[in-house]
Amino acid sequence: MKVALQHLTKKFPGRGRKAREVIAVNDFTFEIPDGKLIGLLGPSGCGKSTALNLLCGLLKPTDGKIFFGDEDVTGLAAEKRGVGMVFQNYALYPHLTVMQNIIFPLQNLKGPDKLSKSQLREKAYEVAKLVQIDSLMDRKPAELSGGQQQRVAIARALVKMPRILLMDEPLSNLDARLRLQTREEIRRIQRETKITTVFVTHDQEEAMSISDLIVVMKDGMIQQIGEPQQVYDAPANLFVAKFLGNPPINTFDGAVQGGKLYIGGEAVMEVKDVPDQQVIVGARPEGFVLNRDGAFTCRLKGVEVMGRDISVLAEHDSCHDPVIRAIVSAESQVDLASASVRFDLKPGKLFLFRKQTEERIG
């Protein structure tokens, strides 16, 4: 099911006499292709969950339209949209078994859609096998692990075969290892069912690992839409560059003069076709190459051994952050007795941003 959002806006009234209204979602326009998994990504308060609630019908937009396929569902009640919702806190009924929780959305069907007990069980086992909990059908939520409870919540959302599946931070209550396992399962399930899915998260690693497309948000507005690797490799602005990547991008004050990029007093790289100007320089941690004769000199602070890689910690007066993190090969030799370290910078891992607007140059 293709989903289209056209100039979607949601405003909440301010509290108090002088309080201004809050624009939680601002002129939101994009199209979700049929059968794809979209990651809505951004910091807390950026409007991700509000956008999800507009999609499922729990909130009414202040302006704009929502289409499921060719159907305008903007004014349609939530229960008539054919949407499956998976919440952050699982929202399972504690007094019901796994089986009873899964079939609950089907029990109120009436008329020709009403199902017999055997049909309910058949559908429940079908989705339970899909999420690999078919051996737990007689247990109650308190007898399940966090990951198992999340799978029950997913099964309950899938049992009615929704047109759209919406997930609001479904992994945030799980530990790191279980979070990794469950997100792999969500991706597998989505590919098998081919249900158009919107996955809300503030975790950029989660979004990049399972999404076909990511939508990066800030202050209710879309900053960039694209395939995860494409957005990482070509961020539209400084906010996107900083939000994607772990460790985060290193940023510096720089200047372009005569076709060369200067950080501090050093010409670190040639930058053709860029007019002379003051810039913000972003360098991914993996964009540093250790070189005794390198163009960029920093003060050496230390080294963190991470197994397959080494993280070189350094300082520079032009850096916006207290510490520069440069990730290099574990075979690299760093002279810890030296007060300084020198790098060359990889062009494909370095970005220039306009000083005033923070938009990427080029």
N, C-alpha and C positions, 0 to 999 in steps of 0.2 A: 504494500500500500504506500503510494507516494504521499508525502505530507508537505504542504506549502504554507508558510507563514508570510503574510503580506502586511508590512508596516504595523506589526503588532506592538501595542503600547499598553502598559499597565501603570496607572498612577494611584497612589494611596494618599488620602488626606493627611495633612500634618496635624499634630496634636498641639493644642494651645492656640491662643489667638493670633500670635505672630509666626507660628510655625508654617513653613512652606510645605507644599505637597511633595511627596517622594515619588520619583519616577523609577520604578523597579525594573521595568523593561522598556527600552526606548527605541521605537522605530525598527523593530526586529523583522528583518526580511531575509529568508533563505528557504531553500527547498531540500527536503530529505528524499533521496532517491529510494525507490521501492526496494525493500529487502536489505537495506544497509543498516549498519550500527553506527550511530552518531554519538560522539562524546561532547557533551556540553561542559566546558572546562573554564574555571575561573576561581578567584579567591572568594572567601565568604562574603556575602552581601552583594555579589555582583549581579544577582537576578536569575541565577540558574534554576533554582527550585520554583521561583515564580513563573518562569517560562514553562516549566514542566506542568505546573498546576493549571496554567492557561490551556495547555495542550489537552489535558485530561478532563477539563471542564469544571474543576473545583473553584476556579476563579474566572470571572468574566473580564474580557479586555476592555480597557478604556477606549481603545481605538484599534482598527485593523481587523484582519480576517484570518481564519484558519480553515484550510481545506484538507480533507482526507480524500485523496484521489480528486475527483471532480465535484465532490459534495462539500458544500459550505456548512461546516459544523460549528461555526462561531457561537450561535445561539442554542445549540443542542445540549440537552442535559447530559451530565457526566455518565449516567447509567445507560444512555442510548448511543454513546460514541463507539462502543466496542473496544475499549481500552483496557489493558491489563497494567496494574500498578504494583511495583515492588518498592516498599518503603525501607528507610534506613534502619528502623527498629523492629523489622520483621512483621509486627502487628498480627501475630498468630493468636488464636483463641486458646488460652491455657487449659481449659477444661475439655477440649476436644482432641481426639487422636489426630495423627497425621492424615489418615484417610478422611476424617470428618472435616478437617481444615481445608483439604484440597477440593472436596466436592461442594463446599459451602456456596460458592458463587453459582452453582448449577441447580441448587435445591429450590430456588424461587421461580424457576422457569415455568411458564404456564402455556396452556394451549398446545399447539403442535410441537412446540419446542420442549415440552416437559419430558423428562427422561425417567425410565424405570430404575429400580435399585440396581439391577444388573448392569444397565448402561452406565450408571454413575460410577460403579466400581470399575468397569472396564476403562472408562475415560481416566479415572484416577490412577489406575495402574499404568496406563499408557504414558502419562506425563511423569509419573514417579520413576519409571524405568529410564526415561529421558534424562532426568536429573540424578539418577542413581540413588534413590532412597526407597525403592520398592520393598526392601526388607525391613523397613521401619514403620510400616503403615499402622501398626497397633500401638505405637508409642505416643506419649504426649510431649508437648514442646519442652517441658522441664527435664525430660529424659534425653534430650538431644544436645549435641554440641552447637556452637554458634554457626559453624558452617552448614551443619545439617538443617538447622532452623531456617537459614537463608535459602536453602534448596527447597524447603517446603513452601516458603513464600513465593519462590519463582514458579514452582509447580502449580500453586493456587492461581497465579496470574495467567499461566499458560493453558489451564484446563478448559477455559472457555474459548480457546483459539482466538485471541484478540486481533483486531486489525493492526493495532500499534501496541508495543510493549514499552512502558516507561519505568525507568529505574532511578530512584533518588538516593544517591550515595549508598548503594547496597552493601558495600564492603567495609565501610568505615568502622564497624564494631568488631571486626575480625583481627586476629594477630597477623603479623607480617607473612608467615609461611602459609597460613590458611587463606589470606587475602590473595596471594599469588595463585594458589590452587583453584580458588573459587572463580577468579576472573578468567582463568583458562577454560573453566567449565561454562561460564556465561558465553564466552566466544563460541565454544563448540555448539552449545544449545542454539544460539542465534543462527549459526550457519546451517544447522540441520533443519530448523523450523522455517528459516527465511522470513521471519517476522521483522518488519521495520521496527528498530529499537532505538530509543533515546536514553543515553546513560549519563547521568549527572555526577560529576566528581570535581573535587578541588585538587586531586592527585594527578599531576601531569604524567607520571609514569603509567598509571592505570589507563588514562585516556589514550595515550600513544600506543600502548601495547595491544589494545583490543578493538580500537575504532577504525572504521573505514574512512571517516572524516571527523575532524575535530572542529568545534566552534569555540574560539577563545573569546571570553566575555570580560568586560570591565565596566563597572558603573551602569549596568543595564544595557550596554551597547556592544555590538559585535565588533571585535578588533580584527579578527582574521578567520577565514574558513578555508580548509584544505586538508589534504592527506597529511597524516602526522609527520612523516619525514620531510615533506615539502615545507610545512610550516616551520619545522625546526631548522631546516637549511636556509630558509628565506623568510625570516620574520618580518612582518609588515612594519613594526615599530619597536621601540625600546621595551615597552611593557611585555609584548609577546616574547621577545628575546630573553628577558629576565625570567618570565614565568615558566618557560620550557627549558628543561635541562637540569641535571643533577650530577655533579655540583653545578650551581648556576653560572651563567656567563660572567666574565670579568669585564668591568666597564672603566673607561679612562677618559679624561679630558684630552683632546687631541686637536690637531690643526692640519689642514691640507694647504700646502704651499708649493707652487711650481711643480705640481704633479707628484709630489711626495707626501706621505703621511708622517707627521711628527707626533711623538708622544714624549713629553718633556723636551729635551733638546736633541733627541735622536730621530733620525729619519729611519723609520722601521720598515717601510714598504713603499713601492711605487703605486700610485693610484691615478691612472690615466682618466681623462675626461671628467674629472671632478673639479669644479671651480674652487679657488682658494676660499677657505672659510674655517671657522671654528666648528668642531664636530665632537660628538660623543663616540668613542670607539668601543665596540663590543668584541671580545675575544673569547671563544669557547675554550674551556679547560683543555680539551684535546687538540687545540689549535697551536700549542706551543711545541717547539722543537729545540731540545737542548743543543747548544753549539757554543764552544768556547769563544768563537769569533762572531757570535750572533749580533744582530743589529739592535736588540732590545736588552738593556741592562737593568737588573732589579737587585734589591738587597735580599740575600738568602736568609730565610727564617728557620727552615727545617724541612724534613721529609717525612711523609706518612706512607708506610708500606701497606698496600692493599691487595697483595697476592700477585695477580697478573699485571697490575699497574703500580706506578709510584705517583704519589701526589706531592709535587714540589710546592712548598709554601714560601712566598716571597712578598716583598713590599715595594711600592713605588709611589712617589709623591703625587703622581697624576691619577692614581687609582681611586675610584669612588668607595671601595670597600677596604676594610682594615687589612685583609690578606688576599693576595692573588693565589689562586689554585691552578696549577698547571699539571695535567695528567700526561705522564710519559711512560714509555715501556719499562718493565721491571728490570730489563737488562741494562738500562741506562746507568751511567756512573755519575754521581753527584758528589762534588768535593765539598763535604760538610765543613771543612776547615776554612773554606773561602767565605769572605764577607759578601760576595756578590755572585750572581748567576746570570748567564746570558742566553737569550733565546732568539730564534727566528720564528716568525709568525706565518701560519698557513693562510694563504689568501681566501680559501673556501670556508674558513672558520672564523673569519674576521668581518665585522659589519660596521658601517658608518651610519650614524644617525644625526639628523639636523639638530642643532643645539636648541632651537626654539620649540619646534613641534614634536621632536623625538621620532619623526618618521624616518624610515630607512632610506638612505641615498642609494640609488641604483637598483 
